Amino acid sequence: MAMQFYASPEQVQRDRSEYARKGIARGRSAVVLTYEGGILLVAENITTLRKISEIYDKIGFAAVGRYNEFESLRRAGIRMADVNGYSYDRRDVTGRFLANAYTQTLGAIFTETQKPYEVEICIAQVGASPETDELYRITYDGSVMDEPGFMAMGGQAEAISNVLRERHDAAADLPAALALAAEALGSVGGENGQTRQLDAKQLEVAVLDRRRKGRAFRRIQGASLITLLRGEEAVPEQDLGGVDAAPPSPATDKPTVSAAAEEDAADKATPSSPSAPSSSGSSEGDPAAPADGVNGDGS
């Protein structure tokens, strides 16, 4: 009988951590930072698969790593937020609540399964002012950190964070914040250590706009993104973009009464024919008629 090799729990955890970190570092980076009008989420992405998404009214989601793994986490977070908001109150769904849920999920996966998730995610909640914005970084092993206004994930995250740390300004406007994010992402990955100039086709951009009521998430793309990257002129607020999928608007011709009530009203408005039996008359001649003239069961 072959005996399995023994590995200490500490060695197993180190191996899993190294495996997850290498997988995350191979991917492209994402940046989340606060600015005067809300929270900006920028990811280097040349595919149609989304790294940035909306979770709830004031909460956004950004992730790096394996797409199939963080996509399942994103969908689970949306379901959890919707169920809790519907069951209790929409104000009960907060970024801290979702960060705690993701921490428990990733922590359980890291310790109980053979392969950890190769993901790193950010839960961002926009507040009434930059001081009340919340950024939570959740790593592959379930660790959670409250970031101070900016963060970078995936790829060479440390080098990108150094650029953000030197120049981040919570009072900056949207074009300045986007220029800083694009410059930070382009500061790594070039040939022989050279910087890169990223254009609109290489970036996925969205904001959590603190001035909007209700759903604050807005995706910026197309001509609006090109204009903001150039920094030549401001983009009107109504042209920035919208949410991914708005809920259907209520029908304007929604009925206010049931179909049965409408039929009863039509019967009362129609004059009775002389040959038709009266509803108040006796039904003894018709054996199929109800005994009491209503439902036959006393109702």
C-alpha positions in Angstrom: 0.0 0.0 0.0 1.5 3.3 -1.1 1.7 6.0 1.7 1.0 9.6 0.9 3.7 12.2 1.6 3.1 14.3 4.7 2.9 18.1 4.4 2.3 20.3 7.3 -0.7 22.6 7.3 1.6 25.6 7.1 3.2 24.3 4.0 -0.1 23.6 2.4 -1.3 27.1 3.1 1.9 28.6 1.7 1.6 26.5 -1.5 -2.0 27.6 -2.0 -1.1 31.2 -1.4 1.8 31.1 -3.9 -0.4 29.4 -6.5 -3.2 32.0 -6.2 -0.8 35.0 -6.2 0.9 33.8 -9.4 -2.4 33.3 -11.1 -3.6 36.8 -10.2 -0.2 38.4 -11.2 -0.5 37.0 -14.7 -3.7 39.0 -15.4 -4.2 42.6 -16.3 -4.6 45.2 -13.6 -7.5 47.2 -12.3 -7.6 50.5 -10.4 -10.3 52.0 -8.1 -10.0 55.5 -6.7 -12.2 58.2 -5.3 -12.7 61.6 -6.8 -14.8 64.7 -6.2 -17.9 63.3 -7.9 -17.8 59.7 -6.6 -15.7 56.6 -7.2 -13.9 55.7 -10.4 -13.3 52.1 -11.5 -10.9 51.5 -14.3 -9.6 48.1 -15.6 -7.3 47.3 -18.5 -9.5 45.1 -20.6 -9.3 44.3 -24.3 -12.1 41.8 -24.3 -15.9 42.0 -24.1 -15.9 40.2 -20.7 -16.6 42.6 -17.9 -14.3 43.1 -14.9 -16.4 46.0 -13.5 -20.1 45.8 -12.7 -22.9 47.1 -10.5 -23.9 45.1 -7.4 -26.6 47.4 -5.9 -27.8 51.0 -5.8 -24.6 52.6 -4.5 -22.2 49.6 -4.7 -19.8 48.6 -7.5 -17.7 45.5 -8.1 -14.3 45.2 -9.7 -12.2 42.1 -10.0 -9.0 40.6 -11.5 -7.9 37.0 -12.0 -9.9 34.1 -13.4 -13.0 35.3 -15.1 -15.2 32.3 -14.4 -14.4 32.4 -10.7 -15.0 36.1 -10.0 -18.1 36.1 -12.3 -19.7 33.4 -10.1 -18.9 35.6 -7.1 -20.4 38.6 -8.7 -23.6 36.9 -9.6 -23.9 35.5 -6.1 -23.4 38.9 -4.6 -26.1 40.4 -6.8 -28.5 37.7 -5.7 -27.7 38.2 -2.0 -28.1 42.0 -2.2 -31.4 41.7 -4.0 -32.8 39.2 -1.6 -31.8 41.1 1.5 -32.9 44.5 0.0 -36.3 43.0 -0.9 -36.8 41.0 2.4 -35.8 43.8 4.8 -34.8 47.3 3.6 -32.6 48.6 0.7 -30.6 50.5 3.3 -29.5 47.2 4.9 -27.5 46.3 1.8 -24.1 48.0 2.3 -20.6 47.5 1.1 -19.5 46.2 4.4 -22.2 43.6 4.4 -21.2 42.3 1.0 -17.5 42.4 1.9 -18.1 40.2 5.0 -20.1 37.8 2.8 -17.3 37.5 0.2 -14.7 37.2 3.0 -16.5 34.1 4.4 -17.0 32.6 1.0 -13.4 33.0 -0.2 -12.0 32.0 3.2 -14.0 28.7 3.2 -12.9 28.0 -0.4 -9.2 28.6 0.4 -9.1 26.3 3.5 -11.5 23.6 2.4 -10.8 23.0 -1.2 -7.8 21.7 -3.1 -7.5 24.6 -5.4 -8.1 28.2 -4.2 -9.8 30.9 -6.2 -7.3 33.0 -8.3 -9.2 36.2 -7.8 -9.0 39.5 -6.0 -12.0 41.7 -5.8 -13.0 45.2 -4.7 -16.3 46.3 -3.2 -16.8 50.0 -3.5 -19.7 52.0 -2.0 -20.1 55.7 -2.8 -21.2 58.1 0.0 -22.4 61.6 0.3 -18.8 62.9 0.4 -15.4 61.6 -0.4 -14.8 61.0 3.3 -17.7 58.6 3.5 -16.7 56.5 0.4 -15.8 52.9 1.2 -13.3 50.6 -0.6 -12.9 47.0 0.5 -10.2 44.7 -1.0 -11.0 41.0 -0.6 -8.1 38.6 -1.5 -8.1 35.0 -2.5 -7.8 33.7 1.1 -10.7 35.7 2.5 -8.6 38.6 3.9 -10.3 42.0 3.8 -8.8 45.4 3.9 -10.3 48.9 4.1 -8.4 50.9 1.5 -7.8 54.7 2.0 -9.2 56.2 -1.2 -7.4 54.2 -3.9 -6.2 50.7 -4.7 -4.7 48.6 -7.5 -5.2 44.9 -8.1 -3.6 42.3 -10.4 -0.5 42.5 -12.5 2.2 44.7 -11.0 -0.2 46.2 -8.5 2.6 47.5 -6.2 4.2 49.7 -8.9 0.7 51.0 -9.9 -0.1 51.8 -6.3 3.0 53.8 -5.9 1.9 56.1 -8.8 -1.5 56.5 -7.2 -0.1 57.1 -3.8 2.0 60.0 -5.0 -0.7 61.8 -7.0 -4.1 60.8 -5.8 -6.4 63.7 -4.9 -9.9 63.0 -3.6 -10.9 66.6 -4.7 -10.0 66.0 -8.4 -12.6 66.1 -11.1 -13.4 63.1 -13.3 -11.1 63.9 -16.3 -8.1 64.3 -13.9 -8.9 61.1 -12.0 -9.3 59.2 -15.2 -6.0 60.5 -16.6 -4.3 59.5 -13.4 -5.8 56.0 -13.5 -4.8 55.5 -17.2 -1.3 56.8 -16.5 -0.9 54.4 -13.5 -2.0 51.4 -15.5 0.3 52.4 -18.4 3.3 52.8 -16.1 4.0 49.1 -16.2 4.0 46.4 -18.9 5.9 48.3 -21.6 9.0 47.0 -23.4 12.2 47.4 -21.5 10.4 49.1 -18.6 8.9 51.8 -20.8 5.5 53.4 -20.1 2.5 52.7 -22.3 -0.2 55.0 -23.6 -3.6 53.3 -23.1 -6.5 54.3 -25.3 -10.3 53.9 -25.0 -10.2 50.4 -26.6 -7.9 49.1 -23.9 -9.9 50.4 -20.9 -13.1 49.5 -19.2 -14.4 52.5 -17.2 -17.3 53.1 -14.9 -18.2 55.4 -12.1 -20.3 55.5 -9.0 -21.8 59.0 -9.2 -22.6 60.4 -5.8 -24.9 63.0 -7.3 -27.3 60.5 -8.7 -30.4 59.4 -6.8 -31.1 55.7 -6.8 -28.7 53.7 -8.9 -25.3 55.4 -8.9 -23.4 53.1 -11.3 -22.7 54.5 -14.8 -20.6 52.9 -17.5 -18.4 55.2 -19.6 -17.5 54.1 -23.1 -17.4 55.2 -26.7 -17.1 58.8 -27.6 -17.6 60.0 -24.0 -14.6 57.9 -22.9 -12.4 59.2 -25.8 -13.2 62.8 -24.9 -12.5 62.3 -21.2 -9.1 60.7 -22.0 -8.1 63.5 -24.2 -9.0 66.0 -21.5 -9.8 68.7 -24.1 -13.3 69.4 -23.0 -15.8 68.4 -20.4 -18.5 65.8 -21.2 -22.1 66.7 -20.2 -23.4 64.6 -17.4 -26.2 63.2 -19.4 -23.8 61.9 -22.0 -21.6 59.9 -19.7 -23.6 56.7 -20.0 -26.1 54.6 -18.1 -26.4 51.5 -16.1 -26.0 48.0 -17.7 -29.6 47.0 -17.6 -32.3 49.2 -16.1 -35.4 47.6 -14.7 -38.5 47.6 -17.0 -40.7 50.7 -16.6 -44.3 50.0 -15.4 -46.9 49.8 -18.1 -48.9 53.0 -18.5 -52.1 51.1 -19.3 -52.0 48.7 -16.3 -55.5 47.6 -15.4 -56.9 48.7 -12.1 -59.7 46.2 -11.8 -59.9 42.5 -12.4 -61.3 40.9 -15.6 -64.1 39.3 -13.5 -65.2 42.7 -12.2 -65.2 44.1 -15.8 -67.4 41.2 -16.9 -69.9 41.8 -14.1 -70.1 45.5 -14.9 -70.7 44.6 -18.6 -73.5 42.2 -17.6 -75.2 44.8 -15.5 -75.1 47.4 -18.3 -76.6 45.0 -20.8 -80.5 45.0 -20.7 -82.1 41.6 -20.1 -83.9 39.9 -22.9 -87.6 39.1 -22.3 -86.9 35.4 -23.1 -83.9 35.2 -20.8 -84.6 34.0 -17.3 -84.2 36.6 -14.6 -81.3 36.2 -12.2 -83.6 36.8 -9.3 -86.2 34.3 -10.5 -86.6 30.7 -9.6 -84.2 28.2 -11.1 -86.4 25.2 -10.5 -86.8 24.6 -14.3 -83.1 24.2 -14.8 -81.5 21.3 -13.0 -78.0 22.5 -13.8 -78.5 25.9 -12.1 -77.1 26.4 -8.6 -79.5 25.9 -5.8 -78.9 29.4 -4.3 -78.4 31.3 -7.6 -74.7 32.1 -6.8 -72.1 29.4 -6.6 -74.1 26.5 -5.3 -72.1 26.2 -2.1 -73.5 29.1 -0.1 -70.9 31.6 -1.2 
